[in-house]
Amino acid sequence: MKLKNIFNFRFRENEVREENKVAPVVSIDWEAAGTVWEAAHCPVCDRESTTVAFRLLSFGEMLVVLSCKCGSIFYPNASPPDYASEEGEGVFYMRMDQAEGIDAIIRPLLFSPDIENYSVVDLGCGSGFAVDYLNFVGRNAVGYDPSLSSQFSRQAFGIDIRTLPTQADIETFPHPNVIFASEVIEHVPNPKEFMFDVKKMAGDDGYTFIATPSAGYVKKGNSEPTINSLMAPSQHLFLLSEKALADLASDAKFPWVKTWVESERLFLVAGPKPIRLDNTFTQALFAKYLESRVKAEWIEKSLRWRCFGYRLFKHRIHAGEYAESIPIWSGLVEAYGELGLPLDRPAEVADLFVAESKVSIGFHSRSVFHSIQQ
């Protein structure tokens, strides 16, 4: 039996619209753990491994995950998708409407008061909101992301998002920098080379902050929906153990390395010497940022409200600022009404959601499962 990785990310729409059935969730076969598979090299440490960690099963298809002595787990012989073509306008609007928790993106960047004068390079910046926020508060920041959705964000919001740093960029970046890479390293085919480039970009006095899914969370007994999202078979190539991530930073010649795990997420801060890890994010300044963007006339009206308006409304409600939320609600009703979504008639919105979810849930479930048993 041979596993063929074909990495076909095109939606197979005709296969999921039958009878409006909702697709089953990808299941995990833990019984396969410890069995032998065709040898493959770990992309993290380059050891050869034949040991199966588990299998993912869905729609009669199977995807094997191998474990390595470095503690990482990986898909054998996997290749990264072409983000420049796969994440387009649809992903951009999905991020605007639901996927991006802007405060959760910004907060990790403000991990230490000791380096607040450093410039920031956000690798894999997505929509670029962390870059935009840092520029708003007066810090120098630039983002890099090859996806088309990120370029839509640059055009829509005027955020400084570039495609990929060239080797010349890496060699000549002004120093010191904070190199921020959240949910990035698990996408790259050569994490060791990636970490060496991060060290060059940071400079001798610079730091890096890396967040990534934790391989240590992936074990029987933990939440399988969470594990499925961590494995992300159409996107992630591997998951790192805490030791493997620390070793990558040490091998790249960062003198000081600190790692920690919070539930399913793994974190690293590395640099020339220890610094205080004391987050400086404030809700008050974040609210001012959202307010400024809702009023920003250079941003198209519907995008202002879809992206920043609803997040400001949520912020006000969570803070108990109900009177202040009323004019924001009025703006949201008007903006979404122009898009055909009647927020002031919630029963109609619920019906629209149910009708769409019957089609889209199965549609997206199948699109990400990319290996076929032959």
Summary of the structure (lengths in Angstrom):
residues: 374
radius of gyration: 21.9
end to end distance: 6.7
largest distance: 63.8
contacts: 1165
relative contact order: 0.15
helix: 44%
strand: 21%
